[in-house]
Amino acid sequence: MKRLLVLPLLLIFLSSFGVAQNWFQGSLDDAVAKAKSEDKLILIDFFSDG
């Protein structure tokens, strides 16, 4: 039963990499303007090492 569940989940996980590679590159002001025009939210991903 576990094999039947693992394979579809693995395929879904691996197929999401092709879709998730569309990152916006530009300034924050450009991102805000684009998000407002498309009526979407902005996700800001950052980290600190210290």
PDBQT receptor file of N, H, CA, C and O in Angstrom, charges set to zero:
ATOM      1  N   MET A   1       0.823  -1.199   0.000  1.00  0.00    +0.000 N 
ATOM      2  CA  MET A   1       0.000   0.000   0.000  1.00  0.00    +0.000 C 
ATOM      3  C   MET A   1       0.866   1.262   0.000  1.00  0.00    +0.000 C 
ATOM      4  O   MET A   1       0.534   2.259  -0.641  1.00  0.00    +0.000 OA
ATOM      5  N   LYS A   2       1.981   1.199   0.731  1.00  0.00    +0.000 N 
ATOM      6  H   LYS A   2       2.251   0.389   1.251  1.00  0.00    +0.000 HD
ATOM      7  CA  LYS A   2       2.845   2.378   0.787  1.00  0.00    +0.000 C 
ATOM      8  C   LYS A   2       3.459   2.687  -0.577  1.00  0.00    +0.000 C 
ATOM      9  O   LYS A   2       3.622   3.854  -0.932  1.00  0.00    +0.000 OA
ATOM     10  N   ARG A   3       3.800   1.653  -1.341  1.00  0.00    +0.000 N 
ATOM     11  H   ARG A   3       3.668   0.705  -1.052  1.00  0.00    +0.000 HD
ATOM     12  CA  ARG A   3       4.369   1.877  -2.668  1.00  0.00    +0.000 C 
ATOM     13  C   ARG A   3       3.371   2.570  -3.584  1.00  0.00    +0.000 C 
ATOM     14  O   ARG A   3       3.749   3.417  -4.393  1.00  0.00    +0.000 OA
ATOM     15  N   LEU A   4       2.124   2.219  -3.460  1.00  0.00    +0.000 N 
ATOM     16  H   LEU A   4       1.817   1.530  -2.803  1.00  0.00    +0.000 HD
ATOM     17  CA  LEU A   4       1.098   2.838  -4.299  1.00  0.00    +0.000 C 
ATOM     18  C   LEU A   4       0.936   4.316  -3.991  1.00  0.00    +0.000 C 
ATOM     19  O   LEU A   4       0.541   5.087  -4.866  1.00  0.00    +0.000 OA
ATOM     20  N   LEU A   5       1.227   4.720  -2.790  1.00  0.00    +0.000 N 
ATOM     21  H   LEU A   5       1.548   4.094  -2.079  1.00  0.00    +0.000 HD
ATOM     22  CA  LEU A   5       1.095   6.113  -2.397  1.00  0.00    +0.000 C 
ATOM     23  C   LEU A   5       2.365   6.903  -2.672  1.00  0.00    +0.000 C 
ATOM     24  O   LEU A   5       2.294   8.080  -3.025  1.00  0.00    +0.000 OA
ATOM     25  N   VAL A   6       3.512   6.283  -2.520  1.00  0.00    +0.000 N 
ATOM     26  H   VAL A   6       3.570   5.327  -2.234  1.00  0.00    +0.000 HD
ATOM     27  CA  VAL A   6       4.782   6.988  -2.664  1.00  0.00    +0.000 C 
ATOM     28  C   VAL A   6       5.047   7.398  -4.108  1.00  0.00    +0.000 C 
ATOM     29  O   VAL A   6       5.504   8.515  -4.351  1.00  0.00    +0.000 OA
ATOM     30  N   LEU A   7       4.777   6.538  -5.053  1.00  0.00    +0.000 N 
ATOM     31  H   LEU A   7       4.405   5.631  -4.856  1.00  0.00    +0.000 HD
ATOM     32  CA  LEU A   7       5.069   6.849  -6.447  1.00  0.00    +0.000 C 
ATOM     33  C   LEU A   7       4.302   8.069  -6.967  1.00  0.00    +0.000 C 
ATOM     34  O   LEU A   7       4.929   8.951  -7.555  1.00  0.00    +0.000 OA
ATOM     35  N   PRO A   8       2.991   8.166  -6.785  1.00  0.00    +0.000 N 
ATOM     36  CA  PRO A   8       2.298   9.382  -7.262  1.00  0.00    +0.000 C 
ATOM     37  C   PRO A   8       2.772  10.653  -6.549  1.00  0.00    +0.000 C 
ATOM     38  O   PRO A   8       2.888  11.706  -7.178  1.00  0.00    +0.000 OA
ATOM     39  N   LEU A   9       3.043  10.564  -5.257  1.00  0.00    +0.000 N 
ATOM     40  H   LEU A   9       2.949   9.709  -4.746  1.00  0.00    +0.000 HD
ATOM     41  CA  LEU A   9       3.529  11.740  -4.541  1.00  0.00    +0.000 C 
ATOM     42  C   LEU A   9       4.902  12.164  -5.043  1.00  0.00    +0.000 C 
ATOM     43  O   LEU A   9       5.183  13.357  -5.155  1.00  0.00    +0.000 OA
ATOM     44  N   LEU A  10       5.751  11.202  -5.343  1.00  0.00    +0.000 N 
ATOM     45  H   LEU A  10       5.523  10.233  -5.252  1.00  0.00    +0.000 HD
ATOM     46  CA  LEU A  10       7.069  11.513  -5.887  1.00  0.00    +0.000 C 
ATOM     47  C   LEU A  10       6.953  12.169  -7.261  1.00  0.00    +0.000 C 
ATOM     48  O   LEU A  10       7.671  13.126  -7.551  1.00  0.00    +0.000 OA
ATOM     49  N   LEU A  11       6.078  11.675  -8.090  1.00  0.00    +0.000 N 
ATOM     50  H   LEU A  11       5.494  10.898  -7.855  1.00  0.00    +0.000 HD
ATOM     51  CA  LEU A  11       5.881  12.268  -9.415  1.00  0.00    +0.000 C 
ATOM     52  C   LEU A  11       5.341  13.690  -9.329  1.00  0.00    +0.000 C 
ATOM     53  O   LEU A  11       5.769  14.562 -10.085  1.00  0.00    +0.000 OA
ATOM     54  N   ILE A  12       4.420  13.928  -8.429  1.00  0.00    +0.000 N 
ATOM     55  H   ILE A  12       4.072  13.219  -7.814  1.00  0.00    +0.000 HD
ATOM     56  CA  ILE A  12       3.881  15.280  -8.242  1.00  0.00    +0.000 C 
ATOM     57  C   ILE A  12       4.971  16.220  -7.747  1.00  0.00    +0.000 C 
ATOM     58  O   ILE A  12       5.082  17.354  -8.213  1.00  0.00    +0.000 OA
ATOM     59  N   PHE A  13       5.775  15.743  -6.800  1.00  0.00    +0.000 N 
ATOM     60  H   PHE A  13       5.685  14.822  -6.421  1.00  0.00    +0.000 HD
ATOM     61  CA  PHE A  13       6.854  16.559  -6.246  1.00  0.00    +0.000 C 
ATOM     62  C   PHE A  13       7.877  16.913  -7.323  1.00  0.00    +0.000 C 
ATOM     63  O   PHE A  13       8.285  18.070  -7.425  1.00  0.00    +0.000 OA
ATOM     64  N   LEU A  14       8.293  15.948  -8.117  1.00  0.00    +0.000 N 
ATOM     65  H   LEU A  14       7.962  15.008  -8.034  1.00  0.00    +0.000 HD
ATOM     66  CA  LEU A  14       9.296  16.204  -9.146  1.00  0.00    +0.000 C 
ATOM     67  C   LEU A  14       8.756  17.064 -10.275  1.00  0.00    +0.000 C 
ATOM     68  O   LEU A  14       9.504  17.854 -10.852  1.00  0.00    +0.000 OA
ATOM     69  N   SER A  15       7.492  16.933 -10.603  1.00  0.00    +0.000 N 
ATOM     70  H   SER A  15       6.885  16.291 -10.134  1.00  0.00    +0.000 HD
ATOM     71  CA  SER A  15       6.924  17.736 -11.680  1.00  0.00    +0.000 C 
ATOM     72  C   SER A  15       6.743  19.191 -11.275  1.00  0.00    +0.000 C 
ATOM     73  O   SER A  15       6.647  20.060 -12.141  1.00  0.00    +0.000 OA
ATOM     74  N   SER A  16       6.696  19.473  -9.985  1.00  0.00    +0.000 N 
ATOM     75  H   SER A  16       6.774  18.767  -9.282  1.00  0.00    +0.000 HD
ATOM     76  CA  SER A  16       6.516  20.852  -9.535  1.00  0.00    +0.000 C 
ATOM     77  C   SER A  16       7.767  21.696  -9.761  1.00  0.00    +0.000 C 
ATOM     78  O   SER A  16       7.680  22.924  -9.763  1.00  0.00    +0.000 OA
ATOM     79  N   PHE A  17       8.932  21.065  -9.951  1.00  0.00    +0.000 N 
ATOM     80  H   PHE A  17       9.002  20.068  -9.948  1.00  0.00    +0.000 HD
ATOM     81  CA  PHE A  17      10.151  21.837 -10.174  1.00  0.00    +0.000 C 
ATOM     82  C   PHE A  17      10.110  22.604 -11.488  1.00  0.00    +0.000 C 
ATOM     83  O   PHE A  17      10.634  23.716 -11.559  1.00  0.00    +0.000 OA
ATOM     84  N   GLY A  18       9.515  22.056 -12.506  1.00  0.00    +0.000 N 
ATOM     85  H   GLY A  18       9.089  21.153 -12.448  1.00  0.00    +0.000 HD
ATOM     86  CA  GLY A  18       9.421  22.746 -13.786  1.00  0.00    +0.000 C 
ATOM     87  C   GLY A  18       8.520  23.955 -13.727  1.00  0.00    +0.000 C 
ATOM     88  O   GLY A  18       8.744  24.919 -14.459  1.00  0.00    +0.000 OA
ATOM     89  N   VAL A  19       7.517  23.938 -12.888  1.00  0.00    +0.000 N 
ATOM     90  H   VAL A  19       7.335  23.155 -12.293  1.00  0.00    +0.000 HD
ATOM     91  CA  VAL A  19       6.575  25.039 -12.769  1.00  0.00    +0.000 C 
ATOM     92  C   VAL A  19       7.104  26.122 -11.835  1.00  0.00    +0.000 C 
ATOM     93  O   VAL A  19       6.817  27.302 -12.038  1.00  0.00    +0.000 OA
ATOM     94  N   ALA A  20       7.854  25.748 -10.838  1.00  0.00    +0.000 N 
ATOM     95  H   ALA A  20       8.087  24.789 -10.673  1.00  0.00    +0.000 HD
ATOM     96  CA  ALA A  20       8.259  26.681  -9.787  1.00  0.00    +0.000 C 
ATOM     97  C   ALA A  20       9.504  27.490 -10.131  1.00  0.00    +0.000 C 
ATOM     98  O   ALA A  20      10.014  28.197  -9.262  1.00  0.00    +0.000 OA
ATOM     99  N   GLN A  21      10.009  27.420 -11.338  1.00  0.00    +0.000 N 
ATOM    100  H   GLN A  21       9.595  26.845 -12.045  1.00  0.00    +0.000 HD
ATOM    101  CA  GLN A  21      11.237  28.120 -11.678  1.00  0.00    +0.000 C 
ATOM    102  C   GLN A  21      10.994  29.480 -12.318  1.00  0.00    +0.000 C 
ATOM    103  O   GLN A  21      11.872  29.980 -13.021  1.00  0.00    +0.000 OA
ATOM    104  N   ASN A  22       9.853  30.088 -12.104  1.00  0.00    +0.000 N 
ATOM    105  H   ASN A  22       9.140  29.682 -11.533  1.00  0.00    +0.000 HD
ATOM    106  CA  ASN A  22       9.523  31.359 -12.723  1.00  0.00    +0.000 C 
ATOM    107  C   ASN A  22       9.656  32.480 -11.689  1.00  0.00    +0.000 C 
ATOM    108  O   ASN A  22       8.647  32.988 -11.200  1.00  0.00    +0.000 OA
ATOM    109  N   TRP A  23      10.881  32.865 -11.355  1.00  0.00    +0.000 N 
ATOM    110  H   TRP A  23      11.700  32.452 -11.752  1.00  0.00    +0.000 HD
ATOM    111  CA  TRP A  23      11.116  33.882 -10.339  1.00  0.00    +0.000 C 
ATOM    112  C   TRP A  23      11.167  35.265 -10.969  1.00  0.00    +0.000 C 
ATOM    113  O   TRP A  23      11.719  35.438 -12.056  1.00  0.00    +0.000 OA
ATOM    114  N   PHE A  24      10.596  36.242 -10.291  1.00  0.00    +0.000 N 
ATOM    115  H   PHE A  24      10.148  36.102  -9.408  1.00  0.00    +0.000 HD
ATOM    116  CA  PHE A  24      10.646  37.629 -10.748  1.00  0.00    +0.000 C 
ATOM    117  C   PHE A  24      12.002  38.217 -10.372  1.00  0.00    +0.000 C 
ATOM    118  O   PHE A  24      12.462  38.047  -9.243  1.00  0.00    +0.000 OA
ATOM    119  N   GLN A  25      12.627  38.892 -11.293  1.00  0.00    +0.000 N 
ATOM    120  H   GLN A  25      12.253  39.030 -12.210  1.00  0.00    +0.000 HD
ATOM    121  CA  GLN A  25      13.893  39.561 -11.009  1.00  0.00    +0.000 C 
ATOM    122  C   GLN A  25      13.725  41.034 -11.318  1.00  0.00    +0.000 C 
ATOM    123  O   GLN A  25      13.470  41.417 -12.460  1.00  0.00    +0.000 OA
ATOM    124  N   GLY A  26      13.867  41.849 -10.299  1.00  0.00    +0.000 N 
ATOM    125  H   GLY A  26      14.074  41.537  -9.372  1.00  0.00    +0.000 HD
ATOM    126  CA  GLY A  26      13.714  43.284 -10.443  1.00  0.00    +0.000 C 
ATOM    127  C   GLY A  26      13.664  43.918  -9.070  1.00  0.00    +0.000 C 
ATOM    128  O   GLY A  26      13.956  43.263  -8.069  1.00  0.00    +0.000 OA
ATOM    129  N   SER A  27      13.302  45.168  -9.014  1.00  0.00    +0.000 N 
ATOM    130  H   SER A  27      13.065  45.700  -9.826  1.00  0.00    +0.000 HD
ATOM    131  CA  SER A  27      13.254  45.872  -7.737  1.00  0.00    +0.000 C 
ATOM    132  C   SER A  27      11.945  45.555  -7.008  1.00  0.00    +0.000 C 
ATOM    133  O   SER A  27      11.002  45.024  -7.594  1.00  0.00    +0.000 OA
ATOM    134  N   LEU A  28      11.914  45.886  -5.744  1.00  0.00    +0.000 N 
ATOM    135  H   LEU A  28      12.680  46.317  -5.268  1.00  0.00    +0.000 HD
ATOM    136  CA  LEU A  28      10.706  45.669  -4.952  1.00  0.00    +0.000 C 
ATOM    137  C   LEU A  28       9.558  46.524  -5.473  1.00  0.00    +0.000 C 
ATOM    138  O   LEU A  28       8.411  46.080  -5.493  1.00  0.00    +0.000 OA
ATOM    139  N   ASP A  29       9.860  47.741  -5.891  1.00  0.00    +0.000 N 
ATOM    140  H   ASP A  29      10.792  48.102  -5.875  1.00  0.00    +0.000 HD
ATOM    141  CA  ASP A  29       8.812  48.615  -6.436  1.00  0.00    +0.000 C 
ATOM    142  C   ASP A  29       8.203  48.020  -7.707  1.00  0.00    +0.000 C 
ATOM    143  O   ASP A  29       6.993  48.098  -7.917  1.00  0.00    +0.000 OA
ATOM    144  N   ASP A  30       9.051  47.426  -8.553  1.00  0.00    +0.000 N 
ATOM    145  H   ASP A  30      10.034  47.363  -8.382  1.00  0.00    +0.000 HD
ATOM    146  CA  ASP A  30       8.546  46.772  -9.770  1.00  0.00    +0.000 C 
ATOM    147  C   ASP A  30       7.666  45.579  -9.408  1.00  0.00    +0.000 C 
ATOM    148  O   ASP A  30       6.636  45.346 -10.040  1.00  0.00    +0.000 OA
ATOM    149  N   ALA A  31       8.073  44.829  -8.390  1.00  0.00    +0.000 N 
ATOM    150  H   ALA A  31       8.910  45.018  -7.876  1.00  0.00    +0.000 HD
ATOM    151  CA  ALA A  31       7.299  43.662  -7.964  1.00  0.00    +0.000 C 
ATOM    152  C   ALA A  31       5.942  44.076  -7.413  1.00  0.00    +0.000 C 
ATOM    153  O   ALA A  31       4.933  43.425  -7.685  1.00  0.00    +0.000 OA
ATOM    154  N   VAL A  32       5.916  45.155  -6.643  1.00  0.00    +0.000 N 
ATOM    155  H   VAL A  32       6.736  45.684  -6.422  1.00  0.00    +0.000 HD
ATOM    156  CA  VAL A  32       4.658  45.641  -6.083  1.00  0.00    +0.000 C 
ATOM    157  C   VAL A  32       3.729  46.108  -7.209  1.00  0.00    +0.000 C 
ATOM    158  O   VAL A  32       2.532  45.824  -7.184  1.00  0.00    +0.000 OA
ATOM    159  N   ALA A  33       4.270  46.811  -8.177  1.00  0.00    +0.000 N 
ATOM    160  H   ALA A  33       5.243  47.042  -8.197  1.00  0.00    +0.000 HD
ATOM    161  CA  ALA A  33       3.448  47.287  -9.292  1.00  0.00    +0.000 C 
ATOM    162  C   ALA A  33       2.890  46.116 -10.102  1.00  0.00    +0.000 C 
ATOM    163  O   ALA A  33       1.727  46.131 -10.503  1.00  0.00    +0.000 OA
ATOM    164  N   LYS A  34       3.722  45.107 -10.338  1.00  0.00    +0.000 N 
ATOM    165  H   LYS A  34       4.668  45.094 -10.012  1.00  0.00    +0.000 HD
ATOM    166  CA  LYS A  34       3.259  43.942 -11.092  1.00  0.00    +0.000 C 
ATOM    167  C   LYS A  34       2.199  43.175 -10.307  1.00  0.00    +0.000 C 
ATOM    168  O   LYS A  34       1.211  42.718 -10.881  1.00  0.00    +0.000 OA
ATOM    169  N   ALA A  35       2.402  43.031  -8.995  1.00  0.00    +0.000 N 
ATOM    170  H   ALA A  35       3.205  43.402  -8.529  1.00  0.00    +0.000 HD
ATOM    171  CA  ALA A  35       1.434  42.310  -8.166  1.00  0.00    +0.000 C 
ATOM    172  C   ALA A  35       0.095  43.041  -8.133  1.00  0.00    +0.000 C 
ATOM    173  O   ALA A  35      -0.959  42.406  -8.174  1.00  0.00    +0.000 OA
ATOM    174  N   LYS A  36       0.129  44.350  -8.060  1.00  0.00    +0.000 N 
ATOM    175  H   LYS A  36       0.985  44.866  -8.028  1.00  0.00    +0.000 HD
ATOM    176  CA  LYS A  36      -1.119  45.114  -8.064  1.00  0.00    +0.000 C 
ATOM    177  C   LYS A  36      -1.848  44.981  -9.393  1.00  0.00    +0.000 C 
ATOM    178  O   LYS A  36      -3.073  44.867  -9.425  1.00  0.00    +0.000 OA
ATOM    179  N   SER A  37      -1.091  44.996 -10.499  1.00  0.00    +0.000 N 
ATOM    180  H   SER A  37      -0.096  45.088 -10.474  1.00  0.00    +0.000 HD
ATOM    181  CA  SER A  37      -1.735  44.906 -11.808  1.00  0.00    +0.000 C 
ATOM    182  C   SER A  37      -2.336  43.526 -12.051  1.00  0.00    +0.000 C 
ATOM    183  O   SER A  37      -3.324  43.401 -12.774  1.00  0.00    +0.000 OA
ATOM    184  N   GLU A  38      -1.738  42.469 -11.443  1.00  0.00    +0.000 N 
ATOM    185  H   GLU A  38      -0.935  42.570 -10.856  1.00  0.00    +0.000 HD
ATOM    186  CA  GLU A  38      -2.245  41.113 -11.619  1.00  0.00    +0.000 C 
ATOM    187  C   GLU A  38      -3.123  40.665 -10.449  1.00  0.00    +0.000 C 
ATOM    188  O   GLU A  38      -3.601  39.531 -10.432  1.00  0.00    +0.000 OA
ATOM    189  N   ASP A  39      -3.336  41.548  -9.474  1.00  0.00    +0.000 N 
ATOM    190  H   ASP A  39      -2.948  42.469  -9.488  1.00  0.00    +0.000 HD
ATOM    191  CA  ASP A  39      -4.139  41.263  -8.283  1.00  0.00    +0.000 C 
ATOM    192  C   ASP A  39      -3.626  40.002  -7.561  1.00  0.00    +0.000 C 
ATOM    193  O   ASP A  39      -4.380  39.077  -7.261  1.00  0.00    +0.000 OA
ATOM    194  N   LYS A  40      -2.318  40.012  -7.300  1.00  0.00    +0.000 N 
ATOM    195  H   LYS A  40      -1.705  40.764  -7.544  1.00  0.00    +0.000 HD
ATOM    196  CA  LYS A  40      -1.660  38.886  -6.628  1.00  0.00    +0.000 C 
ATOM    197  C   LYS A  40      -0.900  39.376  -5.404  1.00  0.00    +0.000 C 
ATOM    198  O   LYS A  40      -0.690  40.575  -5.217  1.00  0.00    +0.000 OA
ATOM    199  N   LEU A  41      -0.495  38.421  -4.578  1.00  0.00    +0.000 N 
ATOM    200  H   LEU A  41      -0.666  37.447  -4.730  1.00  0.00    +0.000 HD
ATOM    201  CA  LEU A  41       0.316  38.712  -3.407  1.00  0.00    +0.000 C 
ATOM    202  C   LEU A  41       1.791  38.560  -3.752  1.00  0.00    +0.000 C 
ATOM    203  O   LEU A  41       2.146  37.979  -4.777  1.00  0.00    +0.000 OA
ATOM    204  N   ILE A  42       2.646  39.092  -2.881  1.00  0.00    +0.000 N 
ATOM    205  H   ILE A  42       2.358  39.565  -2.048  1.00  0.00    +0.000 HD
ATOM    206  CA  ILE A  42       4.097  38.994  -3.061  1.00  0.00    +0.000 C 
ATOM    207  C   ILE A  42       4.667  38.116  -1.960  1.00  0.00    +0.000 C 
ATOM    208  O   ILE A  42       4.342  38.296  -0.787  1.00  0.00    +0.000 OA
ATOM    209  N   LEU A  43       5.508  37.175  -2.331  1.00  0.00    +0.000 N 
ATOM    210  H   LEU A  43       5.772  37.029  -3.284  1.00  0.00    +0.000 HD
ATOM    211  CA  LEU A  43       6.221  36.351  -1.379  1.00  0.00    +0.000 C 
ATOM    212  C   LEU A  43       7.674  36.783  -1.398  1.00  0.00    +0.000 C 
ATOM    213  O   LEU A  43       8.328  36.724  -2.439  1.00  0.00    +0.000 OA
ATOM    214  N   ILE A  44       8.181  37.217  -0.257  1.00  0.00    +0.000 N 
ATOM    215  H   ILE A  44       7.650  37.265   0.589  1.00  0.00    +0.000 HD
ATOM    216  CA  ILE A  44       9.579  37.615  -0.143  1.00  0.00    +0.000 C 
ATOM    217  C   ILE A  44      10.283  36.545   0.671  1.00  0.00    +0.000 C 
ATOM    218  O   ILE A  44       9.935  36.295   1.826  1.00  0.00    +0.000 OA
ATOM    219  N   ASP A  45      11.264  35.923   0.067  1.00  0.00    +0.000 N 
ATOM    220  H   ASP A  45      11.547  36.125  -0.871  1.00  0.00    +0.000 HD
ATOM    221  CA  ASP A  45      12.001  34.837   0.696  1.00  0.00    +0.000 C 
ATOM    222  C   ASP A  45      13.409  35.327   1.000  1.00  0.00    +0.000 C 
ATOM    223  O   ASP A  45      14.132  35.748   0.097  1.00  0.00    +0.000 OA
ATOM    224  N   PHE A  46      13.799  35.273   2.269  1.00  0.00    +0.000 N 
ATOM    225  H   PHE A  46      13.212  34.931   3.002  1.00  0.00    +0.000 HD
ATOM    226  CA  PHE A  46      15.143  35.705   2.645  1.00  0.00    +0.000 C 
ATOM    227  C   PHE A  46      15.597  34.881   3.832  1.00  0.00    +0.000 C 
ATOM    228  O   PHE A  46      14.790  34.216   4.482  1.00  0.00    +0.000 OA
ATOM    229  N   PHE A  47      16.904  34.926   4.116  1.00  0.00    +0.000 N 
ATOM    230  H   PHE A  47      17.559  35.467   3.588  1.00  0.00    +0.000 HD
ATOM    231  CA  PHE A  47      17.455  34.242   5.271  1.00  0.00    +0.000 C 
ATOM    232  C   PHE A  47      18.639  35.035   5.796  1.00  0.00    +0.000 C 
ATOM    233  O   PHE A  47      19.183  35.903   5.114  1.00  0.00    +0.000 OA
ATOM    234  N   SER A  48      19.021  34.719   7.016  1.00  0.00    +0.000 N 
ATOM    235  H   SER A  48      18.579  34.014   7.571  1.00  0.00    +0.000 HD
ATOM    236  CA  SER A  48      20.160  35.360   7.639  1.00  0.00    +0.000 C 
ATOM    237  C   SER A  48      21.087  34.290   8.176  1.00  0.00    +0.000 C 
ATOM    238  O   SER A  48      20.633  33.291   8.735  1.00  0.00    +0.000 OA
ATOM    239  N   ASP A  49      22.350  34.488   8.015  1.00  0.00    +0.000 N 
ATOM    240  H   ASP A  49      22.719  35.299   7.562  1.00  0.00    +0.000 HD
ATOM    241  CA  ASP A  49      23.339  33.533   8.502  1.00  0.00    +0.000 C 
ATOM    242  C   ASP A  49      24.191  34.236   9.567  1.00  0.00    +0.000 C 
ATOM    243  O   ASP A  49      25.333  34.623   9.322  1.00  0.00    +0.000 OA
ATOM    244  N   GLY A  50      23.607  34.384  10.735  1.00  0.00    +0.000 N 
ATOM    245  H   GLY A  50      22.679  34.069  10.934  1.00  0.00    +0.000 HD
ATOM    246  CA  GLY A  50      24.403  35.058  11.743  1.00  0.00    +0.000 C 
ATOM    247  C   GLY A  50      23.728  35.290  13.030  1.00  0.00    +0.000 C 
ATOM    248  O   GLY A  50      24.324  35.855  13.947  1.00  0.00    +0.000 OA
TER     249      GLY A  50
